[in-house]
């Protein structure tokens, strides 16, 4: 029994250390990003950049996120808006924004190229082919573009870099379920992605991906992003296959959320979980232990074996665990309120359920379209019948 207690205690200590170290790495990267941002505003390279923004339908804050495309403090760039369906209600908004900013080189391309099972990739392929510059940024329509985004992303590029990306961080939640989505996106997913990047294991995030055209063309062209059901998973494998690294900006870019339903949040997190399980199984397996659930079970077991009050030990662990997350959210300027700790507790209670459900099936719903991770590398008939961009 004594040896078992020691083992449980050691595993618990390791879990707590990993939590704290991941937060410290994320904060360190935030501080580095603040320094980079100040220098990025002072000067920018003269290379032109093509920004491809696939768009579909009207969603929360869409006009604000699209307008941010026209407000970048960069000397030379173009914006290519891609829409799959000529009947899409977003087209008048795009035309109005372009007319309001005539000094910005922007154009709208309409049509669908069925090169994969991924409707977002099918939508943006035409933009890649039409891009004028060798630097190409793929940026989802529902993420804000800060004025110095292009300098920040270029500033992360190194000789051994194949891709620079940014995950989203949730902002402007207007109900508890949107707060829950912030809990998943910010101090959980963005933090672990930042930690992975900080130790040299960066992986792509499809919200914002900056490419050198020649690198992707060397790998087979933009169509090769369809080799996986998710283009960011394919991008990670392509870059690593070229012997290069994926780098991530230190301060992720904001995605305003507004209202969310619990069903929307669950479906989105389940989709991402099933995609991760399919594309990176070995990295997905430890996700079961990434929240408070496993350390809390260890604490309960250790307290019970030691004759210490279980409730007291559990509360102390939870308070310390989430105080560290609150510190990260405060330093980063992410949403933080009295509801944050209960929301994070609910999130961590859902992590094991999501993990189990990710293994239990292949299907998921993507912007109202039923799809399957089994579609990877193929053209999905359903996606072709209902072309759309999947930006969230």
Secondary structure, DSSP 8 states (H G I E B T S, - for coil): -HHHHHHHHHHHHHHHHHHHHHHHHHHHHHHHHHHHHHHHHH---S--EEEEEEE-S--TTHHHHHHGGGG---SSEEEEEEES-TT-TTHHHHHHHHHHTTTSEEEEEE-----SS-HHHHHHHHHHHH--SSEEEEE-TTS---TTHHHHHHHT--TTEEEEEE-EEEEEE-SHHHHHHHHHIIIIIIHHHHHHHHTT-----TTEEEEEHHHHHHTT-GGGGGGSSSHHHHHHHHHHHTT-EEEE-SS-EEEEEE---HHHHHHHHHHHHHHHHHH-HHHHHGGGGSSHHHHHHHHHHHHHHHT--HHHHHHHHHHHHHHHHHHHHHHHT----TTHHHHHHHHHHHHHHHHHHHHH-SEEEETTEEEEGGGTTS--HHHHHT------
